[in-house]
């Protein structure tokens, strides 16, 4: 399996979650610097305190959110959650 190439021109924010506000609509996770990231409900229910969230800093031509969650307590294949928009799907 080939590793993806890293594009240093895209700024990435990587922060540790200190709290998750699931009762709000939309749900949000709060980072140590007190900034909030709004999350879809189905993703927020899987994010916990201590997890690390990484996402590219949005640009004006950005298509949609791309979020990588690295679980603090999990290991193996269930350690990562990756959320991206699907632009086009066709039947095989």
Long-range contacts (C-beta under 8 A, 24 or more apart in sequence): 10-56, 10-57, 11-56, 11-57, 12-54, 12-55, 12-56, 12-57, 13-54, 13-55, 13-56, 13-57, 14-52, 14-53, 14-54, 15-52, 15-53, 15-54, 16-50, 16-51, 16-52, 16-53, 17-47, 17-48, 17-49, 17-50, 17-51, 17-52, 17-53, 18-49, 19-49, 20-44, 20-47, 20-48, 20-49, 29-53, 37-67, 39-67, 40-83, 43-67, 43-69, 43-81, 43-83, 46-81, 47-81, 48-72, 48-73, 63-87
